[in-house]
């Protein structure tokens, strides 16, 4: 920790004499770097308790700090907090030092980019952030199983290949199945078809598959709203994505409703 950082800590902790305080404040007025360092420490003090890497209850008028605080109260934020704390204990030998301040000074740029880019604590206009949202919310584990008692059926092989991420082979089998059974709409098959097309970046084709499901008179029809929202999110058409999420939320089905509300909140 350099002298400026030590002086800043002493000032904020009230450990300076009157003479030292006067010299420090004069430096703040004349040295932009010193002023920036002080502002950083003050901002972090607003968000964190310096001893335990925990959020405080202090009020802040800074919108930026408010976004940090909202994020860090979420499960994702807590995960990052715990990870950085573990790293701090490994790399810093002084247990009494101000953890968050050291972390933000020494790896602050990396942490800020990581937090802002990966977990969206700033505005959601960046294409990378939208791609990350899609990756976060596409949960293929909620797809119904195609495996019946006979594990040797074509649909059982489709599911197995899909789970193995052999999407091209899975799609080939799906297409063959549909060509043989086109007379009846199988909603589960349409779900796998659309998901497979999404994974292969056949996004418009995926929209077609999920739209066909939406217009079917099946119990799974309303699930299409969730998957269409993912399609539009991947295509960076946020308005259509939000529209599909609202339709799902307003529907009586409980399928992915909580996730839809959470995602819609992040997109608004």
Secondary structure, DSSP 8 states (H G I E B T S, - for coil): --HHHHHHHHHHTT---HHHHHHHHHHHHH-HHHHHHHHHHHHHHHHEETTTTEE-------HHHHHHHHHHTSHHHHHHHHHHHHHHHHH---TTS-HHHHHHHHSHHHHHHHHHHHH--S-TT-HHHHHHHHHHH--GGGS-----S-TTSHHHHHHHHHHTT-HHHHHHHHHHHHHHSTTS--HHHHHHHHHHHHHTT-HHHHHHHHHHHHTS-STTGGGHHHHHHHHHHHTT-HHHHHHHHHHHHHSS--TTHHHHHHHHHHH-
